[in-house]
């Protein structure tokens, strides 16, 4: 097991704030995606982190929305160090969060708080800035289904607020929908479109799914766990725990990642609320340009729009994340194209020019093709051989018959048809040598 030592150079704070002295804190890591927790009996347990907690910050900052609208807060005067607090402080802070969902404290939750406030503190800074783009969308969807607004932090642990996130098992988008579940909740997925990547549509689908899970389990911690590993795994864990429907009771029977999922959710609520207390400065968010949509009834490539309307192609991709190959399939059905509000009029005025721009290069699928019939048909020897063999086979299956004439014998008929008397008898089921004129006789 590797050990990572983090030196906290934090000044001595007032005891009334519950802050401990500067100290060396040791955390044990089996690898980048796991932590080891030791319980009161000294037993060690390895817990797997949700996949998004291993995302590289650089990849998040390379997203268009990050590059265009997020900046480091150069006016922030807080030191980039993580103060360590007494256990009672964390318990008290979690109790103060206005939440319908239970947010209890334990050693596992503490490990996740430590990870967010320590090693992932700069990712938290990014997520606090990016939350200005996404949280209003999440809250509106959750409110529509009458769900607790704390659930808006699920995408923090699902995708680190990366709308392009794809997990190792194929879960996609901010809410990390698997293909089958996404389609079940109305998200269109085909070769050109993946609505799991659409922040608005996926948020409403997620709210619908969470609402359905609550109807099944009636407990938000179980709902959150089921969102991660599926309701079947939760039902199995409940069965193994003799029917007890409590997340912390069925905890030992859950998959490794799910054992860390609810603690990660609690920690996400904590860090997104108490980031200041851990000296984390949110990235500064500039207001994104206002946008609007136009409905297109023809296929259009985003490069056509970018060139003719003079819009950054990366901005178009960020505004239309569900189009997997930069093609808006308007020919299939009326499709929405989201544009900066200032460019909507320009697109309408230049629509024909947009569709015609480099159409032969960008729209390569042919609607009509001619078959080349100038060259004589070529038949290989092998093909001819197969055909001859097939003809012989058919001939054998059909056979040949002759009509017996007056006075003819089996030996005469056999000689005339290149066979033997024995074969003629076998083919026709004849036991003796007597044959009757006028009857049909198979000769092969």
Steps between C-alpha positions, in 0.01 A plus 500: 500500500633845409490777755452861407603768750333840482662782696249752627672835561198655663539758774347439840140618484279598785389196698143624483505431126587139564814508285790279601865598485704457184581133470612223274208295377561155354254342261538145372435431133501163329490690173359819354141375514476338842531590866548280801288563809581349840204444731492509882593130515811560290360326191594654166256548215584608145243735346497592133460863398234600246673522163457877464715557809798386294443740208798721418441869559676587172237309302222692677667835432531414130123490457371789290281644777798496736736668256244758392331593826707386800799681644712456811414748771817706521346714775464201731707560812456157658807279537490181297512279808238278654425554869416194707203515737378300793250225423224691682538792257423279201203345679361843585548637149327203338206544738469865396462429128131554408426152372212254476754224435685357799863621506662314791866498598735203539859408421420410140333837441802668657734329252301641210489848651878478538538401137285789372653758734857378447608322187199609290476857627588653161240281331250627758601854401414411138168335598396801708553720195335258258203458733386844387432348156333181612341531844203712380424226244527223762286688752225571247481133398499377861239759595278384212487151653474629858838354603748620766730762348803345672493244217647769276841390634469150353669613174792627711583140591369352175687713247685781685264728298650388169218472242727291274593247767493133395571233761694179445169313464344752259291717736482841336437866577457712813266244658690195364210315342558149370362444150201283599393723791537814289273358230254380763466861615457646156856597410565445131822318417606403148805538278453877466324601821568428868261696722673368813750779430230768492501676842131591490350177363722277713413700814128447452559131423710467818232670710238264356720198576573616857128556554426143386774359724352680801162339429676163526724554804348793691842593641730756338827332598380178336385700196845660464668160534259349245580783259861382514472121485142437387190398700570127460824523697324696777222241520760221525677685781170554685420129463842402640450731796171326589279768346640805684458806274778718633806597296745477789363158599522349150837674446715177524295334225540780245753520213826673599430820307146527638635471854682824428222663298268627774798620712626681188157661455503620862854631456401681179216676682744592776779636278268692266355669811810550719772558239596834653579334833754286312662796318362398160443788259233441232607578147351826379214449255439741217142508376469277191359654186122473473383227266193407299396210279390465141326188368653352187328263259813405304825337603758762584862466610625724780798595284258641242338716767835605647643611165200681356382663826852566631451309829775312686455128423592410859227731626247330273609159630466619859152638429393183316668216693248233402614497134768235505650557154431872453195420283155631591264239345217733401404274211401226746281734704489867592816551706609783726819690424613719789682819404625815670197727506680760289550246219145367466397771255816451296432125472142563381618754241773272369332163544531389135866600496555297817352183347698543177837577657741208428198270492677245276787474749311512829186309401651194333208256529361430151126482446523340154777291341541343153626144460803466270383273214768593241721197584391147389400275782801297618448143611788327671600138434408415855154650448456305172612183672249554779222554245591180308514304822162639597354397164638148538360480848157607380522247218582224748212596719252500205635163349411338160229249406425289191189313386542122477433368147353163410765225522768716674704352784677665796842419356410664167365815670805515727741476207308762298515751792852435619414336830469153653212264573577515870470881501175488307358255753608717790364823347161342421462255789491195270572161664481259206564550130148536371400841359179609323482690173355855526625565857743780588847394615754729674842458346685760713 
